[in-house]
Amino acid sequence: MARKITSANYKDAASTLTESNEHLLEPGLFADVKVKCGDRTWNLHRAIICLRCPYFEKAFVPSGLTDKYPITSCLDLLKVADFFQVDLLVDEIATMMRSRVEQWAGVVQRAGLLYLYNPSTYLSDAQVDEFFQIVQVAYDSSYAAIQEQVKAFVPMTRYHVLKDARFLAALEDIPDFAVDVVKLLIAPIAEPRRTSMPTPALQAVNFVMGLKVFTTMVIVSTVSARPALHGMI
């Protein structure tokens, strides 16, 4: 039966608590996090250090990042979190960036060929600039996970973004990313992807895609020809 703590035995209880904490610290019993400083490493317990140190509480219990946070602030935070090896925060920032990149790609993909006529209608100059800020940090600091995210952006847009003059101009400033984009373009030629879809199904898909492109071109041509027709009438 546990001994009841009273004013008479409080000092003994406090020393017992200290001793039990030391037993947790020394062998790292039930440890769920490692803290490294210089050449020393401690196996610690998140529940204890978060309650006793606001720094660890912020590091291990992030408030949650959303798309409302400016990209510049998130990238600065990423560098700090990476420097101090706060992996949970690094992962959360990477997740937020992936969500934003996928959102931008979805906008371009849904716009389809219309994106090529007026890209700024769908992606603003600020969004293009934010995307390349992410690319720059990913390649400067060798964040492999974020590099994969920004590379995936290109095929996710069905390569429409490669016809955007703003995108092509920005590529010149990040040659490593430009090389990866070229690799994406030649990959289907060098290593054709296998598909389980039978040939008739592929033909049907190609027909539907071709019909969609043709319909879009007809609509655009009709709209652009209306002023001339009106003048003739």
LUMVO-548456 format. One record per residue: residue in three letters; x, y, z of N, C-alpha, C in turn. Coordinates in steps of 0.001 Angstrom, whole numbers, plus 524288, in hexadecimal, padded with zeros to 5 digits. Atoms other than C-alpha are relative to their C-alpha. Layout:
BEGIN
resn  npx  npy  npz  capx  capy  capz  cpx  cpy  cpz
Ala  X  Y  Z  X  Y  Z  X  Y  Z
...
***
This chain:
BEGIN
resn  npx  npy  npz  capx  capy  capz  cpx  cpy  cpz
Met  8034F  7FB51  80000  80000  80000  80000  8036E  804DC  80000
Ala  7FCCF  7FB4F  80063  8056B  80D74  7FC60  7FFB7  80324  80501
Arg  7FFBF  7FCF5  7FB43  809DF  815CB  807A6  7FDA1  80558  7FF1A
Lys  80279  7FAEE  80067  801D2  8220C  80A13  80403  8043C  80129
Ile  7FC3E  7FBCD  7FF44  809D9  82E75  8088E  7FDBB  80413  803B4
Thr  8019B  7FC17  7FC28  808D4  837A3  8144E  8046D  803ED  800A7
Ser  7FBFB  7FC15  7FF0D  81042  84397  818F8  804B5  7FDA7  802C2
Ala  7FBBE  8026C  7FD12  81849  83AA7  82194  803C6  7FD0F  7FC76
Asn  7FC8A  80315  8036D  81D78  8321B  816A5  8009B  80265  7FA8E
Tyr  7FFCE  7FD7D  80520  81D08  83C1D  80B90  80572  7FFC5  7FDA3
Lys  7FAAA  80002  80205  82BD6  83CE9  80A69  8017B  7FAA6  7FDEF
Asp  7FEEA  8054E  801D6  82CAD  82E3A  80947  7FD41  7FEFA  7FACE
Ala  802EE  800C9  804DF  8222E  82E5E  7FEBC  802A3  802D7  7FB7E
Ala  7FD5F  7FCFC  80416  82959  83901  7F734  804FF  7FD4F  7FE3E
Ser  7FB2F  802B5  80170  83621  83195  7F7BE  7FED2  7FAFB  7FD0A
Thr  8018B  804C8  802CD  82F1C  8253D  7F373  7FE9E  80137  7FA53
Leu  8016B  7FE67  80549  8297E  82C76  7E7BB  804D9  80132  7FCC8
Thr  7FB23  7FEBC  802B8  836F7  8319B  7E432  802E5  7FB0C  7FE73
Glu  7FD4C  804EB  80122  83CC0  82412  7E51A  7FD5A  7FD0F  7FB8E
Ser  802CB  802D4  8042B  83213  81E48  7DC8B  800F1  8028F  7FAB6
Asn  7FED9  7FD45  804E8  83486  828CD  7D257  80572  7FEB6  7FE0A
Glu  7FAA7  80167  80180  842F3  825A1  7D286  80029  7FA8C  7FDAB
His  80033  80553  8021D  83FC5  81753  7D03E  7FDBC  7FFF7  7FA7A
Leu  8021E  7FF93  8054E  837D7  81B5D  7C45F  80407  80246  7FC44
Leu  7FC4C  7FD38  80356  842AF  82425  7BF46  804B9  7FCB7  7FE94
Glu  7FAFE  802A7  800E3  84EBB  81BBF  7C0D5  7FFA3  7FB92  7FC07
Pro  80039  8042D  803F2  84AB0  80F5E  7B9A0  7FC6D  80153  7FB62
Gly  8039B  7FEA1  80434  840A6  8166B  7B139  7FB3E  7FC8D  7FFE5
Leu  80480  80388  7FFB9  835BD  80DB1  7B5E4  7FB0D  802BA  7FE27
Phe  804E1  7FDF2  80237  82910  81005  7AE3A  800CF  80521  7FCFB
Ala  7FEEC  7FB2C  802D7  82FB9  81B1C  7A6DA  7FD47  7FFF9  7FAAF
Asp  80290  7FFA0  8051B  8288E  82009  79ACE  80225  8047C  7FCB0
Val  7FD99  7FBE4  80310  83178  82AFC  79610  805CA  80058  80169
Lys  7FA68  7FF41  7FF16  84002  82D90  79494  80161  805B9  7FF58
Val  7FE22  7FAA4  80044  8464F  83AAD  7973E  805EF  7FFD3  7FFA7
Lys  7FA64  80025  800EE  853F7  83CE7  791F3  80241  80577  8006B
Cys  7FD32  7FB10  7FF8A  85D60  847BB  79593  805CF  7FED7  7FF9B
Gly  7FA85  80138  800D4  86B18  8473B  79036  800BB  7FA34  7FF12
Asp  7FF1E  805A2  80092  87012  83965  791C6  7FD15  7FCD7  80410
Arg  8030C  802C5  7FBFE  86680  835F1  79CB3  7FA59  7FF5E  7FE49
Thr  8056F  80126  8015D  85921  82FB9  79B11  7FD22  7FDFC  804D2
Trp  8032E  801BA  7FB9E  84E60  82DF3  7A513  7FAF8  7FD8E  7FDF7
Asn  804FF  8027B  80114  842DA  824A4  7A456  7FC0F  8021D  803FF
Leu  80386  7FD3F  7FC70  837D1  82CC2  7AA0B  7FA52  7FE85  7FF0E
His  8058F  80140  8001A  82938  82C70  7AC24  7FCF0  804EA  7FEB8
Arg  802BD  7FB6C  801F7  8208D  835B4  7A4AB  7FC3B  80247  80405
Ala  803E0  7FE34  7FC2F  81626  83658  7AF41  80286  80330  8045C
Ile  7FD55  7FD40  7FBBD  82031  83B22  7B91B  80268  80517  7FE1E
Ile  7FD2D  7FB4D  801B0  82866  844AD  7B14F  7FC4E  80423  7FDC3
Cys  803AB  7FC2A  8021B  81CA9  84B0E  7AAAA  7FD4F  8030D  80457
Leu  8027C  7FD5C  7FB99  81685  84E32  7B7C4  803BF  803A9  802D5
Arg  7FC2E  7FD08  7FD03  8231F  853B9  7BD48  802FC  8040A  7FCD1
Cys  7FD01  7FC5D  80341  82890  85B32  7B1B3  7FC9B  801DA  7FB69
Pro  80343  7FDF6  80445  820AB  86431  7A8A6  80247  7FEFA  7FA98
Tyr  7FD91  800F9  8051E  82A97  8620E  79DB5  7FE5B  7FAAE  7FDE8
Phe  80168  8053D  801BF  827FF  85373  79D36  7FA20  7FF91  7FF0B
Glu  805A6  80019  800DA  8196B  855C5  79E71  7FEA8  80215  7FA98
Lys  800F4  7FDCF  80534  819C1  85E53  7923B  80205  7FC5F  7FBB9
Ala  7FD8C  80359  803F6  8229A  854BF  78B2E  7FCDF  7FB09  7FF02
Phe  80284  80519  80083  81B01  8484B  78DE4  7FA0E  8004B  7FFE3
Val  805AB  7FF62  80048  80D3E  84DB0  78EC1  7FEDF  804C5  7FCA0
Pro  800D5  7FB7C  80371  80C5E  856AB  782D3  7FA4B  80179  7FFBF
Ser  80564  7FE12  80012  80050  85F14  781E8  7FD38  7FEBF  7FAEB
Gly  8025C  8015D  80502  7FE27  85AD4  773E0  800B7  80450  7FC02
Leu  7FF10  7FC29  80419  80223  861A8  76754  7FBBE  7FF90  7FBDF
Thr  80405  7FFF6  80406  7F829  8659F  75D3B  801E5  8033D  7FB6A
Asp  7FE9C  7FD03  8049F  7F83A  86C06  74FF5  7FFE0  805DF  800FA
Lys  8002B  7FA6D  7FEC6  7F618  8790D  756BF  8056B  8021E  80139
Tyr  7FABC  7FE4A  7FEB4  80468  87965  75A9F  802EB  80170  7FAFE
Pro  7FCF6  7FE8A  804A2  80D04  880C9  750D2  80454  7FC05  7FEF6
Ile  7FBFD  803C5  8016F  81655  8780A  74961  8054E  80194  8022B
Thr  7FAE7  7FE2C  7FE23  821F3  8807C  74D2D  800CA  7FEA0  805BD
Ser  7FFA5  8013A  7FA6C  81F11  87EB8  75BB6  800AD  7FA25  800D6
Cys  7FFA5  805AF  7FF75  81D3A  87010  75A12  80571  7FE0A  7FE78
Leu  7FAD0  801A7  801B7  82A19  86EC1  752C5  80426  8017F  8040A
Asp  7FC60  7FE74  7FBD7  83148  8765A  75D5A  7FF87  7FC50  804A3
Leu  800E9  8039C  7FBAA  82B12  86DAB  767A0  8022E  7FAA0  7FEC2
Leu  7FDE5  8050F  801A2  82EF2  861A8  75FD4  805E6  7FFC1  800E5
Lys  7FA53  7FFE2  7FF53  83D41  865B5  76000  8017A  7FF97  805C8
Val  7FEE4  80022  7FA60  83CEF  867ED  76EBA  7FEE4  7FA97  8022E
Ala  8016C  8052C  7FE12  835E5  85B18  77161  803EB  7FBE1  7FE38
Asp  7FC22  803B4  801F9  83F8C  853D7  768D0  80532  800A3  802D8
Phe  7FB0D  7FF05  7FD4B  84B33  85A4B  76F75  7FFF5  7FD9B  8057A
Phe  80061  8021A  7FAB1  84650  85651  77CF6  7FDFE  7FA5A  80013
Gln  8018E  8057E  8008F  84228  848E3  777CC  7FAC3  7FED5  80295
Val  80554  800DA  7FE15  833EB  84A7B  77B9D  7FCF8  7FD73  7FB89
Asp  80209  802D2  80489  82F68  84005  77233  7FA15  8006A  7FF6F
Leu  805B6  7FFA4  8004F  820FE  840DA  775B8  7FE4D  80516  7FD5E
Leu  8015B  7FAFD  8024C  8208B  84F2D  77218  80188  80027  7FA3A
Val  7FE5A  80050  80578  82837  84CBD  7658F  7FBF0  7FD05  7FCCE
Asp  803E5  80333  802C6  81E6A  8422F  761BC  7FAE9  802F7  7FF4A
Glu  804F0  7FD26  8006E  812D8  84B05  76495  8005B  8044D  7FBE3
Ile  7FF48  7FBE9  803ED  8184E  8560F  75C64  8000D  7FDA1  7FA8A
Ala  7FFD9  802AA  80516  81B21  84C89  75148  7FA8B  7FE5D  7FE50
Thr  80564  8018C  80131  80D1F  84792  7521B  7FCCC  804AD  7FE31
Met  802BF  7FB49  80189  807DD  8556C  7515D  80186  801AD  7FA86
Met  7FE25  7FE7B  8052C  81056  85844  74586  7FDDC  7FC55  7FBCA
Arg  8021F  803B3  803CA  80BF7  84BDC  73EBD  7FA48  80141  7FEDB
Ser  8057C  7FEAF  800C2  7FDD0  84FCC  740E5  7FF66  804BE  7FC7D
Arg  8006C  7FB40  80328  80020  85D34  73B0A  8019F  7FEFF  7FA5E
Val  7FE37  8013B  8054D  807B3  857F0  72F53  7FBD3  7FCDC  7FD1A
Glu  80422  80319  80270  7FCF9  84DF5  72CAB  7FB4D  80365  7FEA1
Gln  8045A  7FC6F  80116  7F2D6  858C2  72D8C  80113  80324  7FB10
Trp  7FE9A  7FD03  804AD  7FA05  860E9  72369  7FFBF  7FC92  7FB1F
Ala  8001B  80393  8047B  7FBB7  8551D  71A7C  7FA70  7FEBE  7FE65
Gly  8057C  80120  80128  7ED4C  85220  71B96  7FD63  80467  7FD05
Val  80233  7FB79  802B9  7E9DA  85FE3  7173A  8018A  7FFDE  7FA3D
Val  7FE1F  8002C  80567  7F245  85E9D  70B04  7FD8D  7FB6C  7FD16
Gln  8021B  804AB  80292  7ED70  850EB  7082D  7FA49  800BB  7FE98
Arg  80595  7FF3C  80117  7DF1A  854A7  70939  7FF2B  80407  7FBB3
Ala  80084  7FC09  80415  7E13A  8608B  7009C  8012E  7FDB6  7FA9D
Gly  7FEB2  80290  804EF  7E725  857C2  6F62C  80260  803BD  7FC15
Leu  7FDC7  7FCCC  80427  7E9F6  85E62  6E948  7FEE1  805CE  800C7
Leu  80131  7FA7D  7FF1A  7E391  86AF7  6EDEB  80462  802AE  80300
Tyr  7FB9F  7FDCE  7FD0D  7EF3F  86CD3  6F6F1  80417  80255  7FC58
Leu  7FBFC  7FE38  803A7  7F7FC  86E92  6EB14  7FEB2  8054A  7FD9D
Tyr  80183  7FB11  80263  7F016  87A19  6E608  800EC  8049E  803AC
Asn  7FF43  7FBC7  7FC3C  7F0E1  8821D  6F281  8017E  7FDAA  8054A
Pro  7FE52  802A3  7FB33  7F906  87B90  6FD49  7FEFE  80328  804F2
Ser  8008A  7FCC9  7FB48  7F818  88717  706AF  7FA77  7FFEC  8022E
Thr  8055E  80072  7FE17  7E96B  884EE  70788  7FF8C  7FB9D  80403
Tyr  8006D  804A4  7FCB3  7EBC6  877F3  70E54  80445  7FFC4  8042E
Leu  7FBC1  7FF97  7FC2E  7F910  879AB  714F2  8022E  80582  7FFB4
Ser  7FE10  7FAA3  7FFF2  7FCE7  88751  7190C  805F9  8000C  7FFEE
Asp  7FA4F  7FF6E  7FFDF  80AC3  88C62  717F9  8021B  7FECF  80578
Ala  7FE5D  800FF  7FA99  80B7F  88BB5  726D9  80041  7FA2A  8011F
Gln  80005  805A9  7FF23  807FF  87D3A  726C6  80486  7FD60  7FD2C
Val  7FB83  80220  802DC  81225  87A3A  71C5E  80506  8012E  802FA
Asp  7FB69  7FE74  7FCF9  81C16  881B5  7246F  80082  7FCAB  804EE
Glu  7FFED  8033E  7FB4E  8184C  87A17  730B7  801C7  7FA74  7FEBA
Phe  7FE75  80547  8018C  819B9  86D3B  7297E  805EB  7FFAB  7FF55
Phe  7FA5F  80035  800F3  82785  87088  7254F  8032D  8014C  804DC
Gln  7FD67  7FF73  7FAF2  82AEA  874F3  73306  800A1  7FAA5  8028D
Ile  7FFC6  80552  7FDE8  827AD  86722  7374D  80423  7FCD2  7FD1C
Val  7FC34  802D9  80332  82FA1  86193  72C06  8058D  8018D  80184
Gln  7FABF  7FE11  7FEC2  83B52  86A24  72F5B  801FC  7FDCA  80521
Val  7FE6F  80212  7FAE1  83B97  865F8  73DA5  800C8  7FA1A  7FFBD
Ala  7FF9F  805B2  80062  8394E  857B4  73A31  80529  7FE4F  7FD8F
Tyr  7FB36  80187  802B9  844FA  85751  7310C  804E1  8023C  80294
Asp  7FB74  7FDC4  7FD4F  84DFC  86047  738BD  8017A  7FCCF  804CC
Ser  7FF11  802C6  7FB15  84C75  8583C  7451E  7FF7B  7FA18  7FF7F
Ser  8005D  805A9  80109  84AA1  84AD7  73ED6  7FBC2  7FD58  8033F
Tyr  8047C  80282  7FD7C  83D4F  84815  744E6  7FD9E  7FC36  7FC0F
Ala  801A0  803D9  803F1  83ABB  83B8B  73D68  7FA15  7FFA0  7FF90
Ala  805AB  800A5  80019  82C71  83A7C  74160  7FD5E  8048D  7FD32
Ile  8025A  7FB6A  80273  82945  8485F  73D1E  80181  8004A  7FA3C
Gln  7FE7D  8003C  80581  83103  846A1  7307F  7FC45  7FC88  7FCF3
Glu  803A5  8038B  802A6  8283C  83B2E  72D0C  7FAAD  80291  7FF48
Gln  8050E  7FD56  8005A  81C49  8438C  72FCD  7FFE7  803E6  7FB80
Val  80000  7FC04  8041E  8204A  84E9C  726CB  800C8  7FD8C  7FAA1
Lys  7FF75  802B2  8050C  82483  8451F  71C1F  7FAC6  7FDB2  7FE4D
Ala  80513  8025E  80144  81740  83E6D  71CF1  7FC23  80413  7FE0C
Phe  80384  7FBD4  801AC  810CD  84BA8  71A9E  7FF7D  8002E  7FA14
Val  80003  7FF7D  805BA  814A3  84B86  70C36  7FC5B  7FC02  7FD72
Pro  803AD  803AF  80269  80DF2  83EBA  70839  7FA74  80081  80217
Met  80548  7FF5D  7FDDE  80282  841BD  71157  7FCEF  80421  7FCFC
Thr  802A6  7FC0B  80338  7FF94  84D8E  708B4  7FF33  7FE15  7FA68
Arg  80022  8023E  8054B  7FFE6  8446E  6FCE2  803B2  80305  7FC65
Tyr  7FBC9  7FD42  802C6  80BFA  84C18  6F8CE  7FE46  8052F  7FD99
His  801BD  7FAF4  8020F  803C0  8580D  6F571  80370  8046F  801F8
Val  7FD07  7FBC0  7FD9D  80C19  8602C  6FE91  80518  80111  7FD16
Leu  7FB23  7FF43  802EC  817F4  85E1B  6F5C4  7FF4F  803C0  7FB67
Lys  800FE  7FC3F  80428  81178  866FF  6EBBD  7FEE6  80571  8022D
Asp  800B2  7FAF5  7FD69  8105E  871F1  6F5A3  8053E  802E3  7FFF4
Ala  7FB1B  7FD16  80082  81AB3  87C42  6F294  8025D  80157  8054E
Arg  7FE0C  7FEB2  7FACB  81BAF  87FE8  70105  802E4  7FB5F  80260
Phe  7FDA5  804C2  7FDEC  81ECD  871EA  704B5  8053D  7FEF5  7FD60
Leu  7FB2B  80102  802E5  828FE  8705A  6FA07  80444  803ED  80172
Ala  7FC2F  7FBFE  7FE8D  82F90  87D28  6FDC3  80260  7FED4  80558
Ala  7FE1F  8012B  7FABB  83096  8790D  70C05  80380  7FB2D  80012
Leu  7FCBD  804B5  80040  8368C  86BFA  70826  805C4  80153  7FF44
Glu  7FA9B  7FE88  80126  842BF  8730B  703A6  80324  8010E  804F9
Asp  7FD4C  7FEB1  7FB25  845E5  876ED  711AB  8011A  7FB3D  80363
Ile  7FF3E  804C2  7FCDF  84554  868F5  716E3  80148  7FB89  7FC41
Pro  7FE96  803D6  8040C  84CDF  86062  70D3E  7FF29  7FA59  8019F
Asp  800C6  8056F  7FE42  84C07  85410  71598  7FA53  7FE5C  7FF59
Phe  8058F  80129  800C1  83D39  854C9  71561  7FECB  7FF8E  7FA32
Ala  800D1  80039  805AC  83D9A  8577A  706BE  801BE  7FAB4  7FDDD
Val  7FE13  80524  801B8  845AD  84B12  704D7  7FC15  7FBC5  80172
Asp  803D4  803E7  7FE53  83BBC  84339  70CAF  7FB10  80040  7FCB3
Val  80496  7FF6D  80363  830BA  848BC  7045E  80104  7FD72  7FABA
Val  7FE9A  80289  804F0  837DA  8446D  6F80F  7FFD3  7FA13  8009C
Lys  8002C  805A1  7FF06  83962  836DE  6FDFD  7FA6A  7FE04  80017
Leu  80580  80181  7FFF3  82AC4  8368A  70050  7FDD9  7FF9D  7FA76
Leu  801F8  7FFE9  8055F  8286E  839B6  6F208  801F7  7FB67  7FCC7
Ile  7FDD2  80441  80320  8317F  82F3D  6ECA1  7FF0F  7FAAA  8026F
Ala  800DD  8050A  7FD61  82DF1  824B8  6F695  7FC20  7FC8B  7FD1E
Pro  803A6  80366  802D5  821E8  81FE3  6EF12  80251  7FDC0  7FB05
Ile  7FD98  801F1  804CE  82A76  81E82  6E2F1  8040C  7FBD1  80137
Ala  7FBD6  803A5  7FEA4  835DD  817C0  6E987  7FDEC  7FB1F  8029C
Glu  80237  80469  7FD20  82DA7  80F33  6F261  7FA13  80047  7FFB2
Pro  805B5  7FFCC  8008B  81FBC  80D71  6ED67  7FD5E  7FD6C  804A7
Arg  802D8  8022D  7FB94  81643  80B56  6F883  7FC77  7FB99  7FE3D
Arg  80373  80467  80137  80F39  7FE76  6F8A5  7FA8A  80143  801FC
Thr  8055C  7FF32  7FE4E  8009E  7FEAF  6F995  7FCF6  7FAFF  7FF38
Ser  80342  804AD  8005E  7F6CA  7F419  6FC12  7FB2D  80107  7FCB5
Met  8048F  7FEA1  80313  7ECC2  7FB5A  6F3D2  8006D  7FD95  7FA91
Pro  7FFCF  80268  80532  7E982  7F3A9  6E76B  7FFF9  80420  7FBB6
Thr  7FF8D  7FC6A  8046C  7EBBB  7F9CD  6DA13  7FADA  802B1  7FE9E
Pro  804EC  7FD4D  80135  7DD43  7FC82  6D728  7FEC4  8044D  803E8
Ala  8011A  7FC11  7FBFE  7DC10  803BF  6E3FA  8037C  804C5  7FF3B
Leu  7FC6F  7FBAB  80105  7E813  80BD8  6E0DC  7FE1D  8033C  7FB63
Gln  801F6  7FD3C  80493  7E268  80F34  6D3A8  7FB47  80357  80169
Ala  8049E  7FD0D  7FE60  7D5BD  81374  6DA1B  80193  804E5  8030B
Val  7FE22  7FB89  7FCF3  7DD06  81C28  6E3A4  80250  80422  7FC66
Asn  7FDA3  7FC55  803AF  7E4EE  82246  6D8A2  7FBD9  802DB  7FCC2
Phe  80432  7FDA2  8030B  7D87E  8249C  6D0DE  7FD30  80437  80323
Val  802BB  7FC3D  7FCA8  7D1C7  82B56  6DC3D  80357  804DD  800DA
Met  7FC81  7FB8C  7FF25  7DDBB  833D6  6DF0B  80070  80352  7FB0E
Gly  7FFB1  7FD23  804E9  7DEE9  83762  6D0A3  7FB0F  80315  7FEE5
Leu  804FD  7FD4B  800C7  7D07C  83ACB  6CFFA  7FF9E  804C4  80384
Lys  8001C  7FB9E  7FC51  7D1EC  8436D  6DBF6  80351  80488  7FE05
Val  7FC88  7FBFB  8020D  7DD66  84AAF  6D604  7FD87  802B2  7FB4C
Phe  8026F  7FDDC  804BB  7D646  84C53  6C907  7FB6F  80395  8015D
Thr  80481  7FCDC  7FE63  7C9F2  85160  6CFB7  801C1  80532  80242
Thr  7FDF6  7FB2A  7FDA3  7D1D3  85B30  6D791  801F0  803B9  7FBD7
Met  7FDED  7FCBE  80437  7D8A6  86010  6CB49  7FB97  8027B  7FCD6
Val  80471  7FDF5  802FB  7CBA3  86196  6C423  7FD66  8046D  802FE
Ile  8028A  7FBF9  7FCC9  7C5C7  8693F  6CF7D  8032F  80504  7FFF3
Val  7FC9B  7FB6E  7FFF3  7D188  8723C  6D041  7FFEB  802CA  7FABF
Ser  8000D  7FDB7  8053B  7D195  8743D  6C17F  7FAE6  802E1  7FEFF
Thr  80521  7FD9D  800C6  7C2FD  87748  6C17E  7FF93  8052B  802E7
Val  80044  7FB41  7FCC8  7C42B  88124  6CC88  8034A  80454  7FD98
Ser  7FC88  7FC18  80237  7CF9E  887FB  6C61A  7FDFD  8020E  7FAC6
Ala  801F8  7FE63  80530  7C874  8887D  6B8ED  7FB03  8033B  80054
Arg  80505  7FD4C  7FF94  7BBFE  88ECA  6BE3D  8003F  805C1  7FE58
Pro  7FFE5  7FA81  801BD  7C043  89D11  6BC60  80016  800A1  7FA10
Ala  7FF9F  7FFB4  805B5  7C398  89A96  6AE05  7FACA  7FEB0  7FD86
Leu  8050B  80184  80216  7B6B6  893B5  6AB7E  7FC00  80452  800D7
His  803B5  7FBD6  7FED8  7AF44  89E9D  6B221  800B7  8049A  7FC2D
Gly  7FEF2  7FBB7  8039F  7B5D8  8A892  6A93B  7FDF3  7FEC8  7FA92
Met  801DD  8018D  80530  7B256  8A0CD  69D26  7FA29  80098  7FF9D
Ile  805BC  7FFB0  8001C  7A401  8A065  6A0F1  7FE4B  805C1  7FFDD
***
